[in-house]
């Protein structure tokens, strides 16, 4: 059975309440998960979340059987614990590995730890699967929260030849389970000999708050947590790493090559930002494909032009009614300026008010004959002014009504603080 190295035993005993000996501790490494798409489920853990999980695995999370914590009525007692972790590149995959330990000689319920260890050594217990909680899940197409938000996309479908996945950005690593068939490809117990042959192990350091330049090609990992807030980390790589050598420069890298590398990094950053903006535009316009954006904008532009034309028309009508109601007292240019800042619905209300005043000032229109009698009104032949039947005995001429309405409008405008819309009497 695999015994821990002195360095591993020291880390284990930082977690154990009673120190273990190398004969009591059984250790094994396992690949937990990576940043590739989980088949058939179309989920993907982002590098930010993997970095956070790595820190939690170093602090120690439980080793269980078959995610028993998620099954009601099943006893959940850990068989072991993680005590160390590392991020490494497996080809183009960023993968999270963790070291586990169990105490030999223990029994958990009816399970003997020694039998589990023997199964791992024999290769009959090999698959693992992590259990974790999630607090942020965004759509890879539009960048919005996939559940409970306004994201119109469906995971597993393609949009403009781009596969929609749910990107898991934040949460917490709860446990790692020994299972018969894990969901993530390649997750499981790895050979003990591989622990000393891990490829390009990644180490991270905190990003300085006043940093203006970034090492390691400018790649930054962020951790979002309600406990720690936003933390930034940059990758530390071995000094003989080719990427770091190119970033720092040496005799084999010319100034032109370094400039080309910097330009490529700038273009990649700009492309990522542009794709994010396009996703937001698609969501705002309620379209699925980039090709639909132009036609949607053209349609909205036409509608906007029609709206501008209609607003000009309504404004002219309102000012015309104001002139009819107030005559020279109505300052047309000042009113147009004031109305330009109002929505069409408010302009229509103001125009209706002025129209009512104009109708009152002009006597409501109508004819001066009485009933159906088409003869001239009484007194018309001897020069006496005709009686307006619509005055209802008020004895006021249209000119008098107009003057009265004008004075009332003046007073109303002054009382509401809009006296600046009046012209000065000449």
C-alpha positions as CSV (number, residue, x, y, z in Angstrom):
1,X,0.0,0.0,0.0
2,X,1.2,3.5,-0.8
3,X,2.8,5.3,2.1
4,X,3.1,9.1,2.3
5,X,6.4,10.9,1.8
6,X,7.7,12.9,4.7
7,X,6.5,16.1,3.1
8,X,3.0,14.5,2.5
9,X,2.9,13.2,6.1
10,X,3.7,16.7,7.4
11,X,0.7,18.1,5.4
12,X,-1.6,15.3,6.6
13,X,-0.7,15.9,10.2
14,X,-1.6,19.5,9.9
15,X,-5.1,18.3,9.4
16,X,-5.2,15.3,11.7
17,X,-6.1,16.0,15.3
18,X,-3.9,13.0,16.4
19,X,-0.7,12.7,14.3
20,X,-0.5,9.7,12.0
21,X,2.5,7.6,11.2
22,X,3.5,6.7,7.7
23,X,2.2,3.1,8.4
24,X,-1.2,4.4,9.4
25,X,-1.8,6.9,6.5
26,X,-2.7,5.5,3.0
27,X,-2.4,8.1,0.3
28,X,-3.4,8.3,-3.4
29,X,-3.7,11.0,-6.0
30,X,-6.7,11.5,-8.2
31,X,-7.8,13.8,-11.0
32,X,-10.9,15.6,-9.8
33,X,-12.0,17.6,-12.8
34,X,-10.9,20.0,-15.6
35,X,-12.1,22.9,-17.8
36,X,-13.4,20.7,-20.6
37,X,-17.2,20.4,-21.5
38,X,-18.9,17.6,-19.5
39,X,-20.3,15.2,-22.2
40,X,-24.1,15.1,-22.6
41,X,-24.6,17.6,-19.9
42,X,-22.9,20.6,-21.6
43,X,-21.5,22.1,-18.4
44,X,-18.0,23.5,-18.1
45,X,-16.1,24.6,-15.0
46,X,-14.2,27.8,-15.6
47,X,-10.5,28.2,-14.7
48,X,-11.5,30.7,-12.0
49,X,-13.6,28.1,-10.3
50,X,-10.9,25.4,-10.7
51,X,-8.4,27.7,-8.9
52,X,-10.8,28.2,-6.1
53,X,-11.5,24.4,-5.8
54,X,-7.7,23.8,-5.7
55,X,-7.4,26.1,-2.7
56,X,-10.3,24.3,-1.0
57,X,-8.8,20.9,-1.7
58,X,-5.6,21.9,-0.1
59,X,-7.6,22.9,3.0
60,X,-9.1,19.4,3.0
61,X,-12.5,18.2,1.7
62,X,-14.2,14.9,2.4
63,X,-13.6,11.6,0.6
64,X,-16.9,9.7,0.3
65,X,-18.5,6.8,-1.5
66,X,-21.1,7.6,-4.2
67,X,-22.0,11.1,-3.1
68,X,-23.8,9.7,0.0
69,X,-24.3,13.2,1.4
70,X,-26.8,13.9,-1.5
71,X,-29.0,10.8,-0.7
72,X,-31.5,11.1,2.1
73,X,-31.4,8.3,4.6
74,X,-27.9,7.2,3.7
75,X,-25.2,7.5,6.4
76,X,-22.6,10.0,5.4
77,X,-19.3,9.6,7.2
78,X,-16.1,10.4,5.3
79,X,-13.6,7.7,4.5
80,X,-10.8,10.1,4.1
81,X,-9.8,13.6,3.1
82,X,-7.8,15.6,0.6
83,X,-4.7,17.3,1.9
84,X,-3.0,18.8,-1.2
85,X,-3.8,19.9,-4.8
86,X,-2.3,21.2,-8.0
87,X,-3.5,22.6,-11.3
88,X,-1.7,21.3,-14.4
89,X,-2.1,21.4,-18.2
90,X,-3.0,18.1,-19.8
91,X,-2.6,19.1,-23.4
92,X,-5.1,21.9,-23.9
93,X,-7.0,21.0,-20.7
94,X,-6.5,22.8,-17.4
95,X,-7.0,19.9,-14.9
96,X,-7.3,19.8,-11.1
97,X,-5.5,17.0,-9.2
98,X,-5.7,16.3,-5.4
99,X,-3.9,14.0,-3.0
100,X,-6.1,12.0,-0.6
101,X,-5.4,10.2,2.6
102,X,-7.2,7.5,4.7
103,X,-6.3,6.0,8.0
104,X,-5.7,2.3,7.7
105,X,-7.3,0.0,10.3
106,X,-10.4,2.0,10.5
107,X,-14.0,0.9,9.9
108,X,-16.8,3.3,8.8
109,X,-20.1,1.5,9.3
110,X,-19.5,-1.8,7.7
111,X,-16.8,-0.6,5.4
112,X,-13.2,-1.4,6.1
113,X,-10.7,1.2,5.0
114,X,-8.1,-1.4,4.3
115,X,-10.4,-3.0,1.8
116,X,-11.0,0.3,0.0
117,X,-7.2,0.8,-0.1
118,X,-6.7,-2.7,-1.5
119,X,-9.3,-2.0,-4.2
120,X,-7.5,1.2,-5.2
121,X,-4.2,-0.7,-5.4
122,X,-5.8,-3.4,-7.4
123,X,-7.3,-1.0,-9.8
124,X,-10.9,-2.2,-9.2
125,X,-11.8,1.1,-7.5
126,X,-10.7,3.8,-9.9
127,X,-13.4,6.4,-10.9
128,X,-14.0,9.5,-8.9
129,X,-16.6,12.3,-9.0
130,X,-16.7,15.6,-7.2
131,X,-19.7,17.1,-5.3
132,X,-19.9,20.9,-5.3
133,X,-22.3,23.8,-5.0
134,X,-22.8,26.5,-7.6
135,X,-23.6,30.2,-7.1
136,X,-23.0,31.5,-10.7
137,X,-23.9,29.7,-14.0
138,X,-23.7,31.8,-17.1
139,X,-24.5,31.1,-20.8
140,X,-21.4,30.8,-23.0
141,X,-23.3,32.6,-25.8
142,X,-24.7,35.7,-24.2
143,X,-22.9,35.8,-20.9
144,X,-26.1,36.1,-18.9
145,X,-27.2,33.9,-15.9
146,X,-28.5,30.7,-17.5
147,X,-31.1,30.0,-14.9
148,X,-33.6,32.5,-13.7
149,X,-32.4,35.3,-16.0
150,X,-33.1,36.5,-19.5
151,X,-30.9,34.1,-21.4
152,X,-32.8,32.8,-24.5
153,X,-30.3,30.0,-25.3
154,X,-30.5,26.2,-24.7
155,X,-27.4,24.3,-23.6
156,X,-26.3,21.7,-26.1
157,X,-27.6,23.6,-29.1
158,X,-25.5,25.5,-31.6
159,X,-26.0,29.2,-32.3
160,X,-24.1,30.6,-35.3
161,X,-21.9,27.4,-35.2
162,X,-21.1,28.0,-31.6
163,X,-22.1,25.4,-29.0
164,X,-24.1,26.7,-26.0
165,X,-22.7,25.5,-22.7
166,X,-23.4,26.5,-19.1
167,X,-20.2,28.0,-17.6
168,X,-19.9,27.4,-13.9
169,X,-18.0,30.4,-12.5
170,X,-18.3,30.1,-8.8
171,X,-19.3,27.9,-5.9
172,X,-17.7,25.5,-3.4
173,X,-16.0,22.1,-3.6
174,X,-17.9,19.9,-1.1
175,X,-16.3,16.5,-1.5
176,X,-14.8,13.9,-3.8
177,X,-16.4,10.5,-4.1
178,X,-15.2,7.1,-5.2
179,X,-17.8,6.0,-7.8
180,X,-18.3,3.3,-10.4
181,X,-18.7,5.7,-13.3
182,X,-17.7,9.3,-13.1
183,X,-19.2,12.1,-15.2
184,X,-16.0,14.0,-16.1
185,X,-13.8,12.2,-18.7
186,X,-10.5,11.1,-17.1
187,X,-11.5,11.9,-13.5
188,X,-10.3,9.2,-11.1
189,X,-7.4,7.6,-9.3
190,X,-4.1,8.1,-11.1
191,X,-1.0,5.9,-10.9
192,X,1.2,6.5,-7.9
193,X,4.3,6.8,-10.2
194,X,2.7,9.8,-11.9
195,X,2.9,11.9,-8.8
196,X,6.5,12.7,-9.5
197,X,6.0,13.1,-13.2
198,X,3.1,15.6,-13.4
199,X,3.3,17.8,-16.4
200,X,3.7,21.6,-16.2
201,X,2.4,21.9,-12.6
202,X,0.9,25.4,-12.2
203,X,1.6,27.6,-9.2
204,X,-0.3,30.8,-8.6
205,X,0.6,34.0,-6.8
206,X,-1.7,36.8,-5.7
207,X,-2.1,39.7,-8.2
208,X,-0.8,42.9,-6.8
209,X,-3.5,45.6,-6.7
210,X,-1.3,48.2,-8.3
211,X,0.1,45.8,-11.0
212,X,0.3,47.4,-14.5
213,X,1.9,44.5,-16.3
214,X,1.2,40.8,-16.1
215,X,3.6,37.8,-16.2
216,X,2.9,34.5,-17.8
217,X,1.4,35.9,-21.0
218,X,-1.1,38.1,-19.1
219,X,-3.4,35.2,-18.0
220,X,-5.2,36.1,-14.8
221,X,-7.5,33.8,-12.6
222,X,-10.1,35.5,-10.4
223,X,-11.9,34.0,-7.5
224,X,-15.4,35.3,-6.6
225,X,-16.5,34.4,-3.1
226,X,-18.9,35.9,-0.5
227,X,-16.2,35.2,2.1
228,X,-13.1,36.6,0.4
229,X,-14.6,38.9,-2.2
230,X,-12.7,39.2,-5.6
231,X,-9.2,37.8,-5.6
232,X,-6.8,37.9,-8.6
233,X,-4.0,35.4,-9.2
234,X,-1.4,35.1,-11.9
235,X,0.4,31.9,-13.0
236,X,4.0,31.2,-11.9
237,X,5.9,28.9,-14.2
238,X,9.3,27.3,-14.2
239,X,12.1,29.5,-15.4
240,X,12.8,27.2,-18.2
241,X,9.2,27.4,-19.5
242,X,9.2,28.4,-23.1
243,X,6.2,30.8,-22.7
244,X,7.9,32.6,-19.8
245,X,11.1,32.8,-21.7
246,X,9.4,34.4,-24.7
247,X,7.5,36.8,-22.4
248,X,10.7,38.0,-20.7
249,X,12.8,37.8,-23.8
250,X,16.3,36.5,-24.4
251,X,18.9,36.4,-27.2
252,X,16.8,34.1,-29.3
253,X,13.7,36.3,-29.3
254,X,13.9,39.4,-31.4
255,X,12.1,42.7,-30.8
256,X,9.9,42.0,-33.8
257,X,8.9,38.6,-32.3
258,X,8.2,40.2,-28.9
259,X,6.1,42.9,-30.6
260,X,4.2,40.2,-32.5
261,X,3.5,38.3,-29.3
262,X,2.2,41.4,-27.6
263,X,0.0,42.3,-30.6
264,X,-1.4,38.8,-30.6
265,X,-2.3,39.0,-26.9
266,X,-3.9,42.4,-27.5
267,X,-6.0,41.0,-30.4
268,X,-7.1,38.0,-28.3
269,X,-8.2,40.3,-25.5
270,X,-10.0,42.6,-27.9
271,X,-11.7,39.6,-29.6
272,X,-12.9,38.3,-26.3
273,X,-14.3,41.7,-25.3
274,X,-16.0,42.0,-28.7
275,X,-17.6,38.6,-28.4
276,X,-19.0,39.6,-25.0
277,X,-20.4,42.9,-26.3
278,X,-22.0,41.0,-29.3
279,X,-23.7,38.6,-26.8
280,X,-25.1,41.6,-24.9
281,X,-26.3,43.2,-28.1
282,X,-28.0,39.9,-29.2
283,X,-29.8,39.7,-25.8
284,X,-30.9,43.4,-25.9
285,X,-32.3,43.0,-29.5
286,X,-33.8,39.6,-28.7
287,X,-32.0,37.9,-31.7
288,X,-30.1,34.7,-31.7
289,X,-27.6,35.1,-34.6
290,X,-25.1,37.9,-35.3
291,X,-26.5,38.1,-38.9
292,X,-29.9,39.2,-37.5
293,X,-28.4,42.2,-35.7
294,X,-28.2,44.4,-38.8
295,X,-31.8,43.8,-40.0
296,X,-33.1,44.3,-36.5
297,X,-31.2,47.6,-36.2
298,X,-32.5,48.7,-39.6
299,X,-36.1,48.0,-38.6
300,X,-35.6,49.9,-35.3
301,X,-34.1,52.9,-37.1
302,X,-37.1,53.1,-39.4
303,X,-39.4,53.0,-36.5
304,X,-37.4,55.7,-34.7
305,X,-37.5,57.9,-37.8
306,X,-41.3,57.6,-38.0
307,X,-41.4,58.5,-34.3
308,X,-39.4,61.7,-34.8
309,X,-41.6,62.7,-37.7
310,X,-44.8,62.1,-35.6
311,X,-43.3,64.1,-32.7
312,X,-42.6,67.1,-35.0
313,X,-46.2,66.9,-36.3
314,X,-47.7,66.8,-32.8
315,X,-45.5,69.7,-31.6
316,X,-46.6,71.8,-34.6
317,X,-50.2,71.0,-33.8
318,X,-49.8,71.9,-30.1
319,X,-48.1,75.2,-30.9
320,X,-50.8,76.0,-33.5
321,X,-53.5,75.5,-30.9
322,X,-51.4,77.7,-28.5
323,X,-51.4,80.6,-31.0
324,X,-55.1,80.3,-31.6
325,X,-55.7,80.3,-27.8
326,X,-53.3,83.1,-26.8
327,X,-52.5,85.0,-29.9
328,X,-49.3,87.0,-29.8
329,X,-48.8,86.1,-26.1
330,X,-47.8,82.6,-27.1
331,X,-44.0,82.3,-27.7
332,X,-43.8,79.6,-30.3
333,X,-40.0,79.1,-30.4
334,X,-39.7,78.8,-26.6
335,X,-42.6,76.4,-26.5
336,X,-41.0,74.2,-29.2
337,X,-37.8,74.0,-27.2
338,X,-39.7,73.1,-24.1
339,X,-41.8,70.4,-25.8
340,X,-38.7,68.8,-27.5
341,X,-37.7,67.4,-24.1
342,X,-41.1,65.8,-23.4
343,X,-42.5,62.5,-24.6
344,X,-45.2,62.5,-27.3
345,X,-48.0,61.6,-24.9
346,X,-47.3,64.7,-22.8
347,X,-47.1,66.9,-25.9
348,X,-50.5,65.6,-27.0
349,X,-52.0,66.5,-23.6
350,X,-50.6,70.0,-23.8
351,X,-51.9,70.4,-27.3
352,X,-55.4,69.3,-26.2
353,X,-55.4,71.8,-23.4
354,X,-54.5,74.7,-25.8
355,X,-57.1,73.5,-28.3
356,X,-59.8,73.6,-25.6
357,X,-58.7,77.2,-24.7
358,X,-58.8,78.1,-28.4
359,X,-62.3,76.8,-28.8
360,X,-63.4,78.8,-25.8
361,X,-61.7,81.9,-27.1
362,X,-63.2,81.7,-30.5
363,X,-66.7,81.0,-29.1
364,X,-66.8,77.4,-30.2
365,X,-67.5,78.3,-33.9
366,X,-71.0,77.6,-35.2
367,X,-73.5,79.7,-37.1
368,X,-75.3,82.9,-36.0
369,X,-78.8,82.1,-37.4
370,X,-81.5,80.7,-35.1
371,X,-82.9,77.2,-35.7
372,X,-83.6,76.4,-39.4
373,X,-84.5,80.0,-40.3
374,X,-82.2,80.9,-43.2
375,X,-83.3,84.6,-43.2
376,X,-81.0,87.3,-42.0
377,X,-80.8,87.7,-38.2
378,X,-83.0,90.4,-36.7
379,X,-81.6,93.9,-37.1
380,X,-79.0,92.9,-39.7
381,X,-80.5,95.3,-42.3
382,X,-80.4,98.4,-40.0
383,X,-76.7,97.9,-39.0
384,X,-77.4,96.3,-35.6
385,X,-74.8,93.6,-34.7
386,X,-76.4,90.1,-34.8
387,X,-77.0,88.3,-31.5
388,X,-74.9,85.1,-31.1
389,X,-77.3,82.4,-30.0
390,X,-74.4,80.4,-28.5
391,X,-73.6,83.2,-26.0
392,X,-76.7,82.0,-24.0
393,X,-77.4,85.6,-22.9
394,X,-73.8,86.3,-22.0
395,X,-73.7,89.3,-24.2
396,X,-70.0,88.8,-24.9
397,X,-68.7,89.0,-28.4
398,X,-66.0,86.6,-29.8
399,X,-63.4,89.3,-29.4
400,X,-64.3,89.7,-25.8
401,X,-64.2,85.9,-25.2
402,X,-60.8,85.8,-26.9
403,X,-59.4,88.6,-24.7
404,X,-60.8,86.9,-21.6
405,X,-59.2,83.5,-22.5
406,X,-55.9,85.2,-23.2
407,X,-55.8,86.8,-19.8
408,X,-56.7,83.6,-18.1
409,X,-54.0,81.8,-20.0
410,X,-51.5,84.4,-19.1
411,X,-52.4,84.1,-15.4
412,X,-52.2,80.3,-15.6
413,X,-48.8,80.3,-17.2
414,X,-47.4,82.8,-14.6
415,X,-48.9,80.7,-11.7
416,X,-47.1,77.6,-13.0
417,X,-43.8,79.3,-13.4
418,X,-43.9,79.3,-17.2
419,X,-44.2,83.1,-17.7
420,X,-41.1,82.9,-19.9
421,X,-43.3,81.4,-22.6
422,X,-45.2,84.7,-22.9
423,X,-44.2,87.4,-25.3
424,X,-44.1,91.0,-24.1
425,X,-47.0,93.2,-25.1
426,X,-46.0,95.8,-27.7
